[in-house]
Amino acid sequence: MNSASTESNIEAIVMRRVRAAHVLRPLVSGGAIALAVFIFALWAIGREVWVAQVFANGPQGLLGKTEYLAYAFENTRITVQALCIAAFFAMLFFFRDLFRAAGTLLAARAS
């Protein structure tokens, strides 16, 4: 085997792996995992609690609704509380990752 052929084969293999990593990166990024956790937590909350009924039973005023939701959160099962906290933090992490990516994109465009 000659040296030029070996280099082109190695280059082709490396470039194939780089392309595969580039394609798979959004699927395994922190933001994608956070979005999946958020969607799963919302789905699981919906399976545990009749969410529409919780909002329908509450008062209509903002202050009353805030107190009612805090009371409902305190007096629900630990599973629902854990899922609510997981959904909240997954949403925060997703938006942090989204804004970080947008900032990187804008910085790259500016230069």
C-alpha positions as semicolon CSV with decimal commas, in nm:
position;residue;x (nm);y (nm);z (nm)
1;M;0,000;0,000;0,000
2;N;0,140;0,339;-0,084
3;S;0,153;0,633;0,151
4;A;-0,089;0,859;-0,043
5;S;-0,359;0,593;-0,043
6;T;-0,319;0,536;0,331
7;E;-0,347;0,908;0,404
8;S;-0,662;0,944;0,196
9;N;-0,818;0,641;0,368
10;I;-0,733;0,781;0,710
11;E;-0,865;1,122;0,608
12;A;-1,190;0,967;0,483
13;I;-1,235;0,774;0,808
14;V;-1,165;1,081;1,022
15;M;-1,399;1,301;0,818
16;R;-1,674;1,036;0,840
17;R;-1,639;1,034;1,218
18;V;-1,639;1,414;1,233
19;R;-1,960;1,426;1,028
20;A;-2,121;1,162;1,251
21;A;-2,025;1,357;1,563
22;H;-2,161;1,676;1,409
23;V;-2,494;1,507;1,330
24;L;-2,527;1,341;1,672
25;R;-2,421;1,640;1,882
26;P;-2,765;1,808;1,902
27;L;-2,923;1,477;2,004
28;V;-2,696;1,426;2,305
29;S;-2,648;1,785;2,411
30;G;-2,753;1,901;2,754
31;G;-3,037;2,104;2,611
32;A;-3,184;1,804;2,430
33;I;-3,165;1,591;2,742
34;A;-3,322;1,870;2,949
35;L;-3,604;1,902;2,695
36;A;-3,665;1,527;2,710
37;V;-3,673;1,535;3,092
38;F;-3,912;1,833;3,081
39;I;-4,150;1,658;2,840
40;F;-4,136;1,335;3,041
41;A;-4,203;1,519;3,368
42;L;-4,503;1,702;3,219
43;W;-4,639;1,376;3,082
44;A;-4,594;1,202;3,418
45;I;-4,759;1,492;3,605
46;G;-5,054;1,464;3,367
47;R;-5,079;1,092;3,445
48;E;-5,072;1,154;3,822
49;V;-5,295;1,461;3,853
50;W;-5,595;1,593;3,662
51;V;-5,430;1,929;3,595
52;A;-5,730;2,095;3,430
53;Q;-5,941;2,018;3,736
54;V;-5,677;2,170;3,967
55;F;-5,693;2,500;3,775
56;A;-6,075;2,488;3,746
57;N;-6,116;2,447;4,124
58;G;-5,894;2,743;4,208
59;P;-5,988;3,107;4,258
60;Q;-5,972;3,349;3,967
61;G;-5,766;3,629;4,128
62;L;-5,387;3,630;4,088
63;L;-5,306;3,643;4,461
64;G;-5,566;3,379;4,544
65;K;-5,447;3,157;4,262
66;T;-5,086;3,181;4,380
67;E;-5,181;3,081;4,733
68;Y;-5,407;2,803;4,605
69;L;-5,135;2,655;4,381
70;A;-4,880;2,670;4,666
71;Y;-5,131;2,491;4,893
72;A;-5,206;2,233;4,623
73;F;-4,834;2,172;4,572
74;E;-4,775;2,126;4,946
75;N;-5,062;1,881;4,985
76;T;-5,002;1,658;4,685
77;R;-4,806;1,334;4,671
78;I;-4,427;1,342;4,686
79;T;-4,415;1,195;4,334
80;V;-4,596;1,495;4,189
81;Q;-4,381;1,736;4,387
82;A;-4,062;1,570;4,260
83;L;-4,191;1,576;3,902
84;C;-4,282;1,946;3,930
85;I;-3,935;2,030;4,062
86;A;-3,771;1,817;3,789
87;A;-3,979;1,990;3,520
88;F;-3,889;2,333;3,658
89;F;-3,515;2,269;3,668
90;A;-3,518;2,095;3,330
91;M;-3,692;2,400;3,181
92;L;-3,434;2,632;3,339
93;F;-3,145;2,421;3,210
94;F;-3,299;2,404;2,861
95;F;-3,341;2,782;2,839
96;R;-2,988;2,838;2,976
97;D;-2,851;2,608;2,706
98;L;-3,069;2,775;2,441
99;F;-2,954;3,126;2,534
100;R;-2,592;3,014;2,551
101;A;-2,618;2,867;2,200
102;A;-2,788;3,182;2,071
103;G;-2,513;3,397;2,225
104;T;-2,246;3,182;2,063
105;L;-2,423;3,206;1,728
106;L;-2,455;3,583;1,751
107;A;-2,091;3,619;1,852
108;A;-1,984;3,405;1,558
109;R;-2,190;3,615;1,317
110;A;-2,047;3,940;1,454
111;S;-1,690;3,836;1,392
